[in-house]
Amino acid sequence: MVNKELFEALAMLEKEKGVSVDYMIDQIKRAIIVACKNLYGNENVEIVMDRDKHTFTVKLKKMVVEEVVDEATEISLEDAKLISKRATIGKEVAINLDPRKFGRIAVSASKNVIHGGIRDGEKGQALREFQSKHKEILTATVERIDPKTGNATLKFGKTEVVLPKSEQLPDEILEEGDLIKIYVVDIKVGDRGPRAIISRTHPDFVRKMFETEVPEIFEGIVEIKSISREAGSRTKMAVVSNDAEVDAVGACIGTRGARVNSIVEELGGEKIDIVVYDEDPAKYIAASLSPATVVKVELAEDGSKSCRVTVPDGQLSLAIGNKGQNARLAAKLTGWKIDIRPESGFFGEDTED
């Protein structure tokens, strides 16, 4: 039978939901088999759905036997001859069924299977889209903001994702229609389908932005060795050049600060300290405390990755930073425990003999 409306409806679902017509046809065939089993006690069904010709045929197959024992799956030779003159014992005949005559029972039996199949197709489509963006930056549109939680629902392509308030930049105000960049931290697959874990506060968000903005990083000439970040406030990043003629810090900053400034703007004014990585821990630690000047770095002799850093008296507050932020980020960046002391003496210690 011709069923143009059915195929037009499937085409519309493909356009709106992104689920292929072929996938939905496969699910509909499965649903019809279930319906036939319920209606006729026979799931030996031949289904042909031609999307080009808009034709839809369903045939129930029965075995031709001398004596019918199971009417659901068997047919007598006499009855089989009425369907096909070439029917013979031991062969199957196909009985045409009108899909319109499946009735309410068939619709009920197939509805959940079809809808479930479409949902599975949507989940698969979303998973493929997520996986292609895993650990990457993408641009999404703010669809809506939850007034209670502050969570933002974003959309990219045909997929919606949720950016929790905790993963938004502090003091950031998002509005419907805004285009923002997000970092896909991970992909979780659960009962409700795949879910993207996204963030604007993750340290790798900054890493990926520099890979995008700085060709030397993308090409491997400049390498990002480590990043520590307190989102919305300050980031420290250690870089090294694999080419003696390329200044790693200068490449990241760009001409007149163009490269780093575009990233700072996206991060809402977040400060970014870019320092040179060094295999020598003392030099690396000293650089990590930028913008403070370091007089001396003494590494612990017990191999505990702790050190004592001496800075000029006038640089102590700068080295420690507001509420200890500079020292804290330097420690995270280097992986060393840093004890900062003024050049004039050690505060809080007894005088050594």
N, C-alpha and C positions, 0 to 999 in steps of 0.2 A: 504494500500500500504506500501511497505517497503521503508524507507527513512533513510538509515544508515548514510548518510552524515550530515543530520540535527542533529541527536543525537551526532555525533562526534563533530560537531561544538559547540553544547551546552556544551559538556564535556570540550572542550578547553576553553570556556568562564568561566566555573566554576573554572578551574585551574588558569587562568590568572587574573580573576576579583574577585574570591572568592564568586561569586553568585551561589547559589545552582541550579542544573538542574531542580529540582522540582519547584522551584520558577519561573524559566524562562518558563517552560512548562505551568504553570498556566497563565502567562502573554500572551503567544502565543495563548492559548485558548480564552482568552478575546479578543485578536486582531482578531481572526477568526470570533468570534461572531459579532464584529463590521463590518467586511468585508461582512459577509452574510446578515446583515441587510441592508447594502448599495447596495449589488448586487441583492438580492432576496426580500428585504423588509420583511425578516423573521429572527428573532434572536433566534428562537427555534431550537437550534443546539445541536447535540450530537457529542462530540469530544473525541476520545480515542487515547492517545499517550502512547505507551508502550515502555519505554526506554530500557527494557531488550531485547525485540524482535525487536526493531527498527521499529515498525509499527505505522502508522499514518492514522487514518480514520476519516472522517467528514461526518455526516449525517444530512440532513435537515428534520425536522419533520413537517408534515402537518396533519390536521384533515380531516378525511374521512366524506364527507357530501353528501346529495342527490343532492343538487344544489349548485354549486360553486359560491360564491359571491366575495370572496377575493382569487384570484389565488396565492397570496404570502403565505397564511397560510392554504389554503383549497385545497382538491383534491377530485375528483369524485370517487365513488366506482369502476367504470369501470377501471379508470387509476390506482387506488390503487391496484386492483387485479393483475395488471401486475407487481407490485412490491412485493406484498405478497398475496398469495392465501387465507390467513386467515384474510385479511382486512375486517372490518365491519364498518357500519355507527357508528359514535360517538367515534371511536378509532383513534389513530394516526398511521401513517406509516412513516418509516425513509427512506429517499431517499439518496442513496450514492452519494457523491460529490467527485470529484477528486481534491485534493488540488492544483495540478499543473495547473488546469484549472481556478483557481481564477483570473489569469491574472494580468495585470498591476494595475487594480483598486484595487484588493484585497491586493496586495503588498503595494500599496500606503496607503491604509486605515489602514493596520496593522503595517507599519514600525514605525511610531511615538509611537504607543502604546507599541510595543515590546521594542523599545529603552528606552522609558520612564520607563517601568517596570524594565529593567536592571539597569537603573540609580537609581531607587527607591531601588532596591535590594542592590546596592553598598552603598547607603546612610545608609540603615539599618545595613549593615555589619559594616560600619565605626562607626556608632553610638554605636553598641554593643561593638566594640573594644575600643572606647573612654571611654565608661561608666565603663568598667572593669578596666581602668587605672585612673579614676577620683581621684584627690588628691593623686596620687602616683608618684613615680619616675620611669622613664623608660629610656632605652638606645636606642638612635636613630642614624641613619647614615646620615651624611650631604650629600645631593644629589647635591645641587648647591647653589651658593651665588649670589644674585642680586648685580651687580656691582654698581648700582645707589643708592639703598636704604640700602644695607648691610644686608637685610633680608635673612635668611637662610631657604631653603626648606629641611626638614628632612623626613626620612622615617623609620617607624617601622612596621614590618609585611608587609601588603599590603597597608598601609595607609600613605599618605603624610600630613605633617603639616608644618606650617610656624612659625619660631622663629623670631619675629621682632628684629631689631637691638636694640631697647630700652630694650628688655628682655635678651639681651646677656650681659655678664660681660664686664665692661669697659676695653678697650685695648685688648680684646680677639680677636684672629685671628683664624677664622674657615676656614678649607679647605675641599674641596670635598673628601669624603671617611672617614673623621674623625668620630669616635664613641664618642658621648657625652651623658651626662645624662641631662634630662630635667624634670621639674615638671609640671604635668597637673593641672593647677589652676582651670579650669572650662570647662564645655561643653556647647556650644551655638548651638541651633538648629534653622536654618533659612531656607529661600526658597531654598538655594543652598545645603541644607543638614547640617549635624552636623559639628561643627568646634571646635577643641580643642584649648583652650587658654593655651599656654605653656610658661614657664619662667625658667631662670637660676638666676634671681635676687630676686625672691620672698623669704621672710623670711622662709616660710614653706619648701622651697627647702632644707635649712640647717637642719630644724627640721627632715625631712624625711631621710636625709642622716645619721643623728645621730641615728635614729631609726633602720636603716639598719646596721650600724657599731657597735652599742652598744647593746648587748643582754639584758642588765639590763633595758634599756629603752623599748625595744620591749616587755619584760616580765612584765613591769609595776613596777619594783622594784625602778627604778629611773624615776622621772617625770620631763619633761620640762615644766616649769611654764610660761616662757615668752621668746620671742626673739625679738631683734631689730637689724636691718641690714642696712648697706650702702654697697650695693653689690660691690665686687671687692676691697673693702678697709677694712672694719671691721664689725664684728658681735659680739654682746653680747648676751649671753644665760644664763638664770637663771634656775638652776636645784635643785631638792630636792630628798632626799632618803627616801623611805618608809620602809627601813630596817636599823636599827641602826648600823648594822655591815657592811653596804656598804657605801663607800665614793662616793657620787654622782659625784663630780668633777673628782676624780681619775678614776672612771669607764668610764667617757666620754673621758678623756685624753688617757687612756690605758697605757700598759707597754711601757716605754720609749717614750711615746707620739704617739704610733703606730696608735691608732684610730683617734685621732684628726688630725694627720699629713696627713692621707690619704684623709680626707675631705678638708683640706687646699690645698692639691695638686690639687684636682678636681676643687677647686674654684680659681685656679690661684694664690695662695699665700695669699689669703684673711686672715687677722688676726682674731682669734676667742678668745674672753674672756669668760671663763666659770666661773660663780660665783654661790654661794649658795643662794638660795631663803630663805627668813625668813619672818615669819608672822609679826615680829616687823618691821614696816616701816623704823625706823632709822637704824637698822642693815642692812636691805635690800638695802637701799639707799647707805650706806657706802660701801657695797660690790660691788654695781653696778658701782662705780667710779674706780674700779680696772683698772690699776695697781697702782693708786694713793693711798696714805695713808690718812685716814680721822681722824681728831682729834675729831670733834663733829658734830652732826646733830640735828638741832633745827626745830621741826615741827611747822607749823603755827597753832595758837590756834583757828583760825576761821573755821577750817575743810575744807580749800580750797585745800588740797593736794599740798601745796607748802611748801618748807623748805629752811633753810639756812644751808649750809655745810661749816665747817671750816677745812682748810687743812694747813699743814706746808708751810711756805713761799716758800721753795724750791720745793714743790710739786704742786704749783698752775698751772703751765703750763701743767704738766702731767695730772692733774685732768680735766682741761678744754679740753686739746687735741688740735691737729692741726686743726685750723679753727673752734674750738669748738666742734669737733666731739665726743670726749669722753663724755663730758657733755650732748651733744644732744642724744647720744645713751643711756646713763644712764637714761635720762628723759623718753625716749620712752619705755625702758625696764620696769621701775617701775611705770610709769603713774603719776609721781610726777614732779612738776616744781621745779628745783634745782638751787638755787642761791649759787655760790661758792665764798668764801672769804678767803683771806690769814689770817694766825694766828696772824700776827702783827697788823692787823687793817682792817677796812672796806673801800675799795676804793670807792671814789665818794660819800661818805656820810658826812654830817656835824657831828661834835662831839656832842654827846649827853650830856646834862647837868647832 
